[in-house]
């Protein structure tokens, strides 16, 4: 097995006690916050497998809420995240699920407010790393370890080319890209991991491209 850096071996700087159940969970929560684009007023989290069995003792609950509050994995406020969320008026609920999932550390996170909501499924894969495998019903693979752009668009000819041409215009290199759709000619989702954070201005320009319905970003 090859490692990219020493940090892949010793793991990230984090609040304990478990890289999988705490740091990985915080990353899942933080991606939900990034993609929602603002602080939610309510949170619903369904836990599966090992997460459901040990989340209280391993701090998975406080880590997920800490991530949703935009705390880094090493932020000491994670330990008090649920109290902080309550003080902000954020309501949250944890639901232990018995159903089987492909990965033992799985969380379905739904966040929202009076205007909108977002639902994703994340898995903690060890060493403080996490992947997002579903977003609003679309299957995807998003590591959360790199800057990324998510583009909801109409499934039309030229939509992908227009987005990639705009990224090329700003010399933004694509590290990984995939497209998923539920039905031909309907809505589709582009997931693009890039080598540098995209700016708010560039994100707004992406949103003006033809056939684009919604854009969001995950910053490093």
Phi, psi and omega per residue, in radians:
X1 nan 2.308 -3.122
X2 -1.751 2.509 3.111
X3 -1.996 2.468 3.122
X4 -1.318 -0.574 -3.124
X5 -2.751 2.987 3.114
X6 -1.067 -0.478 -3.120
X7 -1.222 -0.381 3.047
X8 -1.253 -0.322 -3.125
X9 -1.639 -0.834 -3.057
X10 -1.589 -0.177 3.094
X11 1.520 3.020 -3.068
X12 -1.425 2.842 2.938
X13 -1.229 2.241 -3.006
X14 -2.778 2.842 2.921
X15 -1.404 2.310 -3.086
X16 -1.296 -2.985 0.146
X17 -1.696 -0.115 -3.003
X18 -2.356 2.304 3.116
X19 -1.138 -0.688 -3.120
X20 -1.268 -0.782 -3.007
X21 -1.551 -0.283 -3.105
X22 -1.988 -1.130 -3.098
X23 -1.109 -0.777 3.114
X24 -1.083 -0.692 3.118
X25 -1.139 -0.711 3.111
X26 -1.076 -0.668 3.116
X27 -1.135 -0.700 3.107
X28 -1.057 -0.819 3.133
X29 -1.082 -0.686 -3.095
X30 -1.216 -0.627 3.076
X31 -1.133 -0.693 3.083
X32 -1.029 -0.746 3.112
X33 -1.114 -0.802 -3.138
X34 -1.019 -0.807 -3.064
X35 -1.276 -0.564 3.081
X36 -1.244 -0.529 3.011
X37 1.458 0.062 3.141
X38 -2.882 2.997 3.128
X39 -1.350 2.201 3.140
X40 -1.339 2.880 3.046
X41 -1.772 -0.267 3.085
X42 -2.552 2.655 -3.091
X43 -2.430 2.361 3.001
X44 -2.226 2.182 -3.080
X45 -2.201 2.143 3.065
X46 -1.811 2.232 -3.059
X47 -1.936 2.441 -3.075
X48 -2.210 2.720 3.025
X49 1.033 -2.313 -3.124
X50 -1.088 -0.605 3.080
X51 -0.998 -0.791 -3.094
X52 -1.158 -0.556 -3.055
X53 -1.436 -0.562 -2.965
X54 -2.192 0.204 -2.966
X55 -1.102 -0.558 -3.135
X56 -1.270 -0.799 -3.111
X57 -1.224 -0.521 -3.094
X58 -1.702 0.038 3.072
X59 1.323 0.328 3.123
X60 -1.103 -0.644 -3.108
X61 -1.139 -0.845 -3.131
X62 -1.194 -0.546 3.132
X63 -1.190 -0.772 3.122
X64 -1.077 -0.794 3.123
X65 -1.147 -0.690 3.096
X66 -1.044 -0.742 3.092
X67 -1.092 -0.729 3.118
X68 -1.128 -0.487 3.051
X69 -1.424 0.053 3.087
X70 1.336 0.476 3.083
X71 -1.497 2.458 3.027
X72 -1.230 2.865 -3.099
X73 -1.085 -0.423 -3.097
X74 -1.724 0.075 -3.078
X75 -1.256 2.115 -3.120
X76 -1.101 -0.301 3.122
X77 -1.203 -0.254 3.125
X78 -0.976 -0.676 -3.123
X79 -1.044 -0.483 -3.119
X80 -1.912 0.306 -2.972
X81 -1.089 -0.640 -3.108
X82 -1.209 -0.663 3.061
X83 -1.147 -0.675 3.117
X84 -1.139 -0.736 3.134
X85 -1.098 -0.752 3.126
X86 -1.083 -0.710 -3.140
X87 -1.116 -0.496 3.113
X88 -1.463 -0.073 -3.110
X89 1.473 0.235 3.121
X90 -1.464 2.186 3.067
X91 -1.643 2.544 3.140
X92 -2.577 2.673 -3.116
X93 -2.478 2.378 3.049
X94 -1.928 2.304 -3.116
X95 -2.153 2.132 3.111
X96 -1.493 2.116 -3.111
X97 -1.799 2.505 3.122
X98 -1.661 -0.278 -3.052
X99 -1.158 2.646 -3.087
X100 -1.410 2.461 3.029
X101 -2.200 2.846 -3.109
X102 -1.183 -0.466 -3.133
X103 -2.138 2.416 -3.065
X104 -1.206 -0.438 -3.120
X105 -1.870 1.369 -3.037
X106 -2.117 2.391 3.077
X107 -2.333 2.330 2.995
X108 -1.801 2.003 -3.019
X109 -1.955 2.188 3.072
X110 -2.121 2.208 3.137
X111 -2.223 2.667 3.132
X112 -3.018 3.106 3.019
X113 -2.545 -2.816 -3.082
X114 -1.226 -0.363 -3.077
X115 -1.668 -0.627 -3.002
X116 -2.747 2.984 3.048
X117 -2.595 2.944 -3.104
X118 -2.587 2.483 3.127
X119 -2.312 2.291 3.081
X120 -2.415 2.815 3.036
X121 -2.068 2.189 3.139
X122 -2.149 2.637 3.066
X123 -2.204 2.460 3.061
X124 -1.681 2.059 -2.948
X125 -1.767 0.118 3.102
X126 1.827 2.666 3.113
X127 1.161 0.398 -3.117
X128 1.394 0.128 -3.113
X129 -1.716 2.692 -3.131
X130 -2.496 2.752 3.036
X131 -2.303 2.513 3.008
X132 -1.722 2.168 -3.036
X133 -1.966 -0.121 3.114
X134 -2.693 2.445 3.089
X135 -2.433 2.037 -3.141
X136 0.838 0.708 3.090
X137 1.556 -0.144 3.095
X138 -1.596 2.312 3.039
X139 -1.343 2.456 3.125
X140 -2.785 3.079 3.016
X141 -2.365 1.937 -3.114
X142 -2.300 2.063 -3.027
X143 -1.310 -0.521 -3.044
X144 1.332 -0.029 -3.129
X145 -1.676 -0.123 -3.118
X146 -2.325 2.706 3.012
X147 -1.011 2.542 -3.092
X148 -2.607 2.722 3.073
X149 -2.159 2.308 3.044
X150 -2.010 2.190 -3.038
X151 -2.163 1.970 3.008
X152 -1.529 2.262 -3.033
X153 -2.602 2.823 2.995
X154 -1.257 2.429 -3.120
X155 -1.336 1.430 -3.074
X156 -2.280 2.689 3.083
X157 -1.035 2.305 3.045
X158 1.631 -0.206 -3.101
X159 -1.128 -0.772 -3.126
X160 -1.159 -0.749 -3.115
X161 -1.070 -0.690 -3.116
X162 -1.128 -0.690 3.129
X163 -1.182 -0.805 -3.115
X164 -1.173 -0.576 3.094
X165 -1.163 -0.649 3.108
X166 -1.160 -0.705 3.089
X167 -1.109 -0.693 3.108
X168 -1.121 -0.639 3.114
X169 -0.991 -0.652 -3.141
X170 -1.711 0.212 3.098
X171 0.975 0.739 3.082
X172 -1.694 2.046 -3.060
X173 -1.494 2.390 3.129
X174 -1.594 2.172 3.097
X175 -1.601 -0.622 3.131
X176 -2.705 2.475 3.141
X177 -2.580 2.433 3.017
X178 -2.577 2.717 -3.127
X179 -2.244 2.358 3.076
X180 -2.295 2.677 3.113
X181 -2.577 2.664 3.130
X182 -1.552 -0.510 -3.073
X183 -2.733 2.462 -3.126
X184 -1.032 2.269 3.076
X185 1.464 -0.020 3.138
X186 -1.793 -2.580 3.134
X187 -1.314 2.551 3.084
X188 -2.388 2.861 -3.106
X189 -2.261 2.164 2.981
X190 -1.684 2.293 3.032
X191 -2.071 2.040 -3.033
X192 -2.200 1.961 3.020
X193 -1.560 2.305 -3.036
X194 -2.175 2.980 -3.053
X195 -1.561 -0.105 -3.129
X196 -2.617 2.709 3.117
X197 -1.127 2.382 3.062
X198 -1.516 2.463 -3.090
X199 -1.390 2.868 3.096
X200 -1.092 -0.669 3.113
X201 -1.107 -0.767 3.120
X202 -1.141 -0.641 3.100
X203 -1.112 -0.740 3.115
X204 -1.127 -0.633 3.108
X205 -1.181 -0.668 3.064
X206 -1.018 -0.696 -3.081
X207 -1.138 -0.332 -3.129
X208 -1.538 -0.119 3.140
X209 -1.108 2.642 -3.121
X210 -1.100 2.444 3.100
X211 1.278 0.027 3.138
X212 -1.464 2.273 -3.106
X213 -1.752 -0.675 -3.084
X214 -2.816 2.521 3.078
X215 -2.281 2.612 3.079
X216 -2.592 2.841 -3.114
X217 -2.383 2.677 2.965
X218 -2.014 2.087 -3.123
X219 -1.662 2.674 -3.116
X220 -1.452 nan nan
